[in-house]
Amino acid sequence: MRRAREEVKALLNAGHRVLVITDFKHKRYLNSFKEFKNNLYIIPLKLLYLHKPIPKVSLRKVSSELSFTIQCYNLLKTLNKKEPIDLIISHLSTACYAVARFAKKNKIPSAWVIQELINDRIASFSNPYNWFTTQLYKHSTKYALSNIHYLIANSSYIKKLAIMEGAKVENTFVKHNSIDTKLFHPDKDNIKDIDILYFGRLSIEKGVNVLLEASKYLSKNRNILIIGDGYLYKNLEHKAKYLHCNIKFQGWVDHKLLPQFIRRAKLVVVPSLSEPQGVVVLEAMACGVPVIGTNIGGIPEMIKHNENGWLVKPNNPNVLGKMIEKALSDDKKLILASQAAQKTAESFSINRFNCDIVDLYDSFIEKFKSQEENKK
């Protein structure tokens, strides 16, 4: 939910009053916004979980999302009676259903920041959710795409998919996730002792299994560091024991410590099977580390093949392995790609994002107000 926090801070800096509806887990991430205490209001909701009422079927995620959505809708009704709401913004695939229904009924402008679309996961055979959660996402997404007033996709790829699924072209916009270049930046003094680095969630859509398979096509002296956690951690770690490369699993690393690992890498690999944008690409680039990424989703909007990185076909260990070996075998090319990558990351800086997102939300409020006045 880093994107949501960045938007909240940008709106507060612009002088807006912001009320955040979240859960207790994510509330702690907003505790650092103490300087905005006069304009920031946080209401945490308690999530309700069903613990396996059906044998071998987990309803934990779907029950928590449903409970949040219902509470969110009821809370919006209460808040709107106390004080008019200028704009409602959703960052969740399920809560957007509550936002769309409430905003439509009460004639309040609404926006949904689309971080992923469930049909994209399904089409790429990389859906990490069970049947119940998938059906919930499909239903809420279908309704929200047609009924939320304004949509902000995190890539041109997601915008195109959203329009194909029912979103209006004139009300669908693109604003990529940003990168904090003060945190993620190069350090020439770092020793490059990591040949290949992967960092991110360890789940099916991220394609880490493809990276492990690709290691079979690498020189035996190559080392791979995998940072992250997820339900595939143990399976991947077990598989890595039988591969000839030196593969180490670091586990979860605090976001603020990530740059220290990235700067040590010669190359970052993003082997995703499905990727709406892929902010890890920008984090690596901002540290001056070139990326090999799959040619899917929003990744090609950041990586220009053979310029600031390399693109490969998804789910193809042979091609990925050979591209990794080719990139690591050409020091001159690595340096040139590193320099180009850093320049690319600068165009996605948090400062530029902050100005653009505030202007976009302000325009939504004015546009909606104008449309309502014209109806009278």
C-alpha positions as CSV (number, residue, x, y, z in Angstrom):
1,M,0.0,0.0,0.0
2,R,3.0,2.3,-0.5
3,R,1.2,4.1,-3.4
4,A,-1.7,5.0,-1.1
5,R,0.6,6.4,1.5
6,E,2.5,8.5,-1.1
7,E,-0.8,9.9,-2.3
8,V,-2.0,10.7,1.2
9,K,1.2,12.6,1.9
10,A,1.0,14.5,-1.4
11,L,-2.6,15.6,-0.8
12,L,-1.7,16.7,2.8
13,N,1.3,18.7,1.5
14,A,-1.0,20.4,-0.9
15,G,-3.3,21.5,1.9
16,H,-6.1,19.0,1.6
17,R,-7.9,17.4,4.5
18,V,-7.7,13.7,4.2
19,L,-9.6,10.9,6.0
20,V,-8.1,7.4,5.6
21,I,-10.1,4.3,6.1
22,T,-7.7,1.4,6.6
23,D,-7.2,-1.7,8.9
24,F,-5.2,-1.8,12.1
25,K,-2.3,-3.5,10.3
26,H,-1.7,-0.7,7.9
27,K,-2.6,2.2,10.3
28,R,0.9,2.0,11.8
29,Y,2.4,3.1,8.5
30,L,0.6,6.4,8.8
31,N,1.9,7.1,12.3
32,S,4.9,9.0,10.9
33,F,2.6,11.7,9.4
34,K,2.5,13.5,12.8
35,E,3.2,16.9,11.2
36,F,-0.2,16.7,9.4
37,K,-2.2,15.8,12.5
38,N,-4.6,18.8,12.0
39,N,-5.6,17.6,8.5
40,L,-5.2,13.9,8.7
41,Y,-7.9,11.6,10.2
42,I,-7.4,7.8,10.4
43,I,-10.2,5.3,11.0
44,P,-8.9,1.7,11.3
45,L,-11.4,-1.1,10.8
46,K,-11.2,-4.5,12.4
47,L,-11.0,-7.3,9.8
48,L,-13.1,-10.4,10.4
49,Y,-11.7,-13.8,9.4
50,L,-13.3,-17.2,8.7
51,H,-10.8,-20.0,9.6
52,K,-11.4,-22.9,7.3
53,P,-15.1,-23.7,7.7
54,I,-14.7,-26.0,4.7
55,P,-12.0,-28.6,4.9
56,K,-8.8,-27.7,2.9
57,V,-10.5,-24.4,1.7
58,S,-9.2,-21.1,3.1
59,L,-11.7,-18.3,3.3
60,R,-9.4,-16.1,5.3
61,K,-8.7,-13.5,2.6
62,V,-12.2,-13.4,1.1
63,S,-13.8,-13.0,4.5
64,S,-11.5,-10.2,5.5
65,E,-12.0,-8.3,2.3
66,L,-15.8,-8.7,2.5
67,S,-15.9,-7.5,6.1
68,F,-13.7,-4.5,5.2
69,T,-16.0,-3.6,2.2
70,I,-19.2,-3.8,4.2
71,Q,-17.8,-1.7,7.1
72,C,-16.4,0.8,4.6
73,Y,-19.8,1.3,3.0
74,N,-21.5,1.8,6.3
75,L,-18.8,4.2,7.5
76,L,-19.1,6.3,4.4
77,K,-22.8,6.7,5.1
78,T,-22.1,7.9,8.6
79,L,-19.3,10.3,7.5
80,N,-21.3,11.9,4.7
81,K,-24.1,12.8,7.1
82,K,-21.6,14.7,9.3
83,E,-19.7,16.5,6.5
84,P,-19.8,16.7,2.7
85,I,-17.1,14.6,1.0
86,D,-15.3,16.1,-2.0
87,L,-13.8,12.9,-3.4
88,I,-13.6,9.3,-2.5
89,I,-10.4,7.4,-3.6
90,S,-10.1,3.6,-3.4
91,H,-6.9,1.6,-3.7
92,L,-8.4,-1.8,-3.1
93,S,-10.0,-4.2,-5.7
94,T,-12.8,-5.1,-3.3
95,A,-13.5,-1.8,-1.5
96,C,-13.9,-0.1,-4.9
97,Y,-17.2,-1.9,-5.1
98,A,-18.4,-0.1,-1.9
99,V,-17.0,3.2,-3.1
100,A,-18.7,2.9,-6.5
101,R,-22.1,2.1,-5.1
102,F,-22.0,4.7,-2.4
103,A,-20.6,7.5,-4.6
104,K,-23.1,6.8,-7.4
105,K,-26.0,6.8,-5.0
106,N,-24.9,10.1,-3.3
107,K,-23.5,11.9,-6.3
108,I,-20.0,12.2,-5.0
109,P,-17.0,11.9,-7.3
110,S,-15.0,8.7,-6.9
111,A,-11.7,7.4,-8.2
112,W,-10.1,3.9,-8.2
113,V,-6.3,3.5,-8.4
114,I,-6.0,0.2,-10.3
115,Q,-2.9,-1.7,-9.2
116,E,-3.9,-5.0,-10.9
117,L,-6.8,-6.6,-12.7
118,I,-7.8,-10.2,-11.8
119,N,-8.5,-11.2,-15.4
120,D,-4.9,-10.4,-16.3
121,R,-3.8,-12.8,-13.6
122,I,-6.2,-15.5,-14.9
123,A,-5.2,-15.0,-18.6
124,S,-1.5,-15.4,-17.7
125,F,-2.1,-18.6,-15.7
126,S,-0.5,-16.8,-12.7
127,N,-3.5,-16.2,-10.4
128,P,-2.4,-16.6,-6.8
129,Y,-5.9,-16.5,-5.3
130,N,-8.3,-19.4,-4.7
131,W,-11.7,-19.7,-6.4
132,F,-13.7,-17.7,-3.7
133,T,-11.3,-14.7,-3.7
134,T,-11.1,-14.8,-7.5
135,Q,-14.9,-14.6,-7.8
136,L,-15.0,-11.8,-5.4
137,Y,-12.4,-9.8,-7.3
138,K,-14.1,-10.5,-10.6
139,H,-17.5,-9.3,-9.4
140,S,-16.2,-6.1,-7.6
141,T,-13.9,-5.2,-10.5
142,K,-16.6,-5.6,-13.1
143,Y,-18.9,-3.3,-11.2
144,A,-16.3,-0.7,-10.3
145,L,-14.9,-0.4,-13.9
146,S,-18.4,0.6,-15.1
147,N,-19.5,2.7,-12.2
148,I,-16.6,4.5,-10.6
149,H,-16.3,8.0,-12.0
150,Y,-12.5,8.1,-12.6
151,L,-9.9,5.4,-13.0
152,I,-6.2,5.7,-12.6
153,A,-4.1,2.8,-14.0
154,N,-0.5,2.3,-12.9
155,S,0.5,1.6,-16.5
156,S,-0.7,2.0,-20.1
157,Y,-1.1,-1.7,-20.2
158,I,-3.6,-1.8,-17.3
159,K,-5.4,1.2,-18.8
160,K,-5.9,-0.7,-22.1
161,L,-7.2,-3.8,-20.2
162,A,-9.6,-1.6,-18.1
163,I,-11.1,-0.1,-21.2
164,M,-11.5,-3.5,-22.8
165,E,-13.4,-4.6,-19.6
166,G,-15.8,-1.7,-19.6
167,A,-14.1,1.5,-18.4
168,K,-14.8,4.7,-20.3
169,V,-11.8,6.0,-22.3
170,E,-12.4,9.6,-21.4
171,N,-12.4,8.8,-17.6
172,T,-9.4,6.5,-17.5
173,F,-5.9,7.9,-16.9
174,V,-2.4,6.6,-16.4
175,K,-0.1,7.5,-13.5
176,H,2.7,5.1,-12.9
177,N,3.9,4.2,-9.4
178,S,6.8,6.4,-8.5
179,I,10.3,5.9,-7.0
180,D,12.0,7.7,-4.1
181,T,15.3,8.7,-5.6
182,K,16.5,9.9,-2.2
183,L,16.3,6.4,-0.9
184,F,17.1,4.5,-4.1
185,H,20.3,5.9,-5.6
186,P,23.7,4.6,-6.8
187,D,26.7,4.3,-4.6
188,K,30.0,3.9,-6.5
189,D,31.8,2.6,-3.4
190,N,29.6,-0.6,-3.2
191,I,31.3,-3.9,-4.1
192,K,29.4,-5.8,-6.7
193,D,29.4,-9.2,-5.1
194,I,25.9,-10.3,-6.2
195,D,25.7,-11.5,-9.8
196,I,21.9,-11.8,-10.0
197,L,19.4,-10.4,-7.6
198,Y,15.7,-11.0,-7.3
199,F,13.6,-9.1,-4.8
200,G,9.8,-9.2,-4.4
201,R,7.0,-11.5,-3.4
202,L,7.5,-15.2,-3.7
203,S,4.2,-16.2,-5.4
204,I,3.3,-17.8,-8.7
205,E,2.8,-14.6,-10.7
206,K,6.3,-13.4,-10.0
207,G,8.0,-16.3,-11.9
208,V,10.8,-17.0,-9.4
209,N,10.6,-20.6,-10.4
210,V,11.5,-19.6,-13.9
211,L,14.6,-17.9,-12.6
212,L,15.7,-21.0,-10.7
213,E,15.2,-23.1,-13.9
214,A,17.2,-20.5,-15.8
215,S,20.1,-21.0,-13.5
216,K,20.8,-24.3,-15.2
217,Y,22.0,-22.3,-18.2
218,L,24.4,-20.2,-16.2
219,S,28.1,-20.6,-15.4
220,K,28.6,-22.6,-12.2
221,N,30.4,-19.8,-10.6
222,R,27.4,-17.4,-10.7
223,N,25.6,-16.5,-7.5
224,I,21.9,-15.6,-7.1
225,L,20.4,-13.8,-4.1
226,I,16.6,-14.0,-3.6
227,I,15.0,-11.4,-1.3
228,G,11.4,-11.7,-0.3
229,D,8.8,-13.8,1.4
230,G,5.6,-15.6,0.3
231,Y,3.8,-18.9,0.2
232,L,6.3,-20.4,-2.2
233,Y,9.3,-19.7,-0.1
234,K,9.9,-23.2,1.2
235,N,9.2,-24.9,-2.1
236,L,11.6,-22.6,-3.9
237,E,14.3,-22.9,-1.3
238,H,14.0,-26.7,-1.4
239,K,14.3,-26.7,-5.2
240,A,17.4,-24.4,-5.2
241,K,19.3,-27.1,-3.2
242,Y,19.5,-29.3,-6.2
243,L,20.8,-26.6,-8.7
244,H,24.4,-26.1,-9.4
245,C,24.5,-22.3,-8.9
246,N,25.1,-20.7,-5.5
247,I,21.5,-19.6,-4.6
248,K,20.8,-17.9,-1.3
249,F,17.4,-16.9,0.1
250,Q,17.6,-13.8,2.3
251,G,14.0,-13.7,3.4
252,W,12.1,-10.5,4.0
253,V,14.1,-7.3,4.1
254,D,12.8,-3.9,5.3
255,H,12.1,-1.5,2.4
256,K,14.5,1.1,3.7
257,L,17.3,-1.5,3.7
258,L,16.7,-2.8,0.2
259,P,19.0,-0.2,-1.6
260,Q,22.0,-1.7,0.3
261,F,21.4,-5.0,-1.4
262,I,20.4,-3.7,-4.8
263,R,23.6,-1.6,-5.1
264,R,25.7,-4.8,-4.6
265,A,24.1,-6.4,-7.6
266,K,25.5,-6.5,-11.1
267,L,22.0,-7.4,-12.5
268,V,18.4,-7.5,-11.2
269,V,16.0,-10.1,-12.8
270,V,12.2,-9.6,-12.9
271,P,10.9,-12.9,-14.3
272,S,7.2,-12.1,-13.8
273,L,4.4,-14.0,-15.6
274,S,2.0,-11.1,-14.9
275,E,3.0,-7.6,-13.9
276,P,0.7,-4.5,-14.0
277,Q,3.8,-2.2,-13.7
278,G,6.6,-3.6,-11.6
279,V,8.0,-0.9,-9.3
280,V,10.9,-3.2,-8.5
281,V,12.2,-2.4,-11.9
282,L,12.4,1.3,-11.0
283,E,14.0,0.6,-7.6
284,A,16.8,-1.3,-9.3
285,M,17.2,1.3,-12.1
286,A,17.3,4.2,-9.6
287,C,20.3,2.4,-7.8
288,G,22.0,2.2,-11.2
289,V,21.5,-1.5,-11.7
290,P,20.2,-2.7,-15.1
291,V,17.3,-5.1,-15.2
292,I,16.3,-8.1,-17.3
293,G,12.6,-8.3,-17.2
294,T,9.9,-10.2,-19.1
295,N,8.2,-8.5,-22.0
296,I,4.8,-8.4,-20.4
297,G,2.4,-6.0,-18.7
298,G,3.8,-2.6,-17.8
299,I,7.5,-3.7,-17.7
300,P,8.2,-2.6,-21.4
301,E,7.0,0.9,-20.4
302,M,10.2,1.2,-18.3
303,I,12.7,-1.1,-19.9
304,K,13.9,-0.4,-23.4
305,H,15.6,-3.5,-24.8
306,N,19.3,-3.4,-25.2
307,E,19.4,0.3,-23.9
308,N,18.6,0.5,-20.2
309,G,18.1,-3.2,-19.7
310,W,16.8,-6.3,-21.5
311,L,13.4,-7.8,-22.3
312,V,12.8,-11.6,-22.6
313,K,9.8,-13.8,-23.3
314,P,8.0,-14.9,-20.1
315,N,8.1,-18.4,-18.7
316,N,11.2,-19.4,-20.8
317,P,14.1,-20.4,-18.6
318,N,16.4,-21.2,-21.6
319,V,16.0,-17.7,-23.1
320,L,16.3,-16.0,-19.7
321,G,19.4,-17.9,-18.7
322,K,21.2,-17.2,-21.9
323,M,20.3,-13.5,-21.7
324,I,21.6,-13.3,-18.1
325,E,24.8,-14.9,-19.1
326,K,25.2,-12.6,-22.1
327,A,24.6,-9.5,-20.0
328,L,27.0,-10.5,-17.3
329,S,29.7,-11.3,-19.8
330,D,29.8,-7.8,-21.2
331,D,31.1,-5.3,-18.6
332,K,31.0,-2.4,-21.0
333,K,27.4,-3.0,-21.9
334,L,26.5,-3.4,-18.2
335,I,28.0,0.1,-17.4
336,L,26.1,1.8,-20.3
337,A,22.8,0.1,-19.4
338,S,23.4,1.1,-15.8
339,Q,23.7,4.8,-16.7
340,A,20.7,4.7,-19.0
341,A,18.7,2.9,-16.3
342,Q,19.3,5.6,-13.7
343,K,18.2,8.3,-16.1
344,T,15.0,6.4,-16.8
345,A,14.2,6.1,-13.1
346,E,14.6,9.9,-12.6
347,S,11.6,10.4,-14.9
348,F,9.5,8.4,-12.4
349,S,10.6,10.4,-9.3
350,I,8.3,10.9,-6.3
351,N,8.5,14.7,-6.7
352,R,7.0,14.7,-10.1
353,F,4.4,12.1,-9.0
354,N,3.3,14.3,-6.1
355,C,2.6,17.3,-8.3
356,D,0.8,15.3,-11.0
357,I,-1.4,13.2,-8.7
358,V,-2.7,16.3,-6.7
359,D,-3.5,18.1,-10.0
360,L,-5.3,15.0,-11.3
361,Y,-7.5,14.7,-8.2
362,D,-8.2,18.4,-8.1
363,S,-9.3,18.1,-11.8
364,F,-11.7,15.2,-10.9
365,I,-13.4,17.4,-8.3
366,E,-13.8,20.3,-10.7
367,K,-14.9,18.2,-13.6
368,F,-17.5,16.3,-11.6
369,K,-18.9,19.6,-10.1
370,S,-19.1,21.1,-13.6
371,Q,-20.9,18.0,-15.0
372,E,-23.4,18.1,-12.1
373,E,-24.1,21.8,-12.7
374,N,-24.7,21.2,-16.4
375,K,-27.4,18.6,-15.6
376,K,-29.5,21.2,-13.7
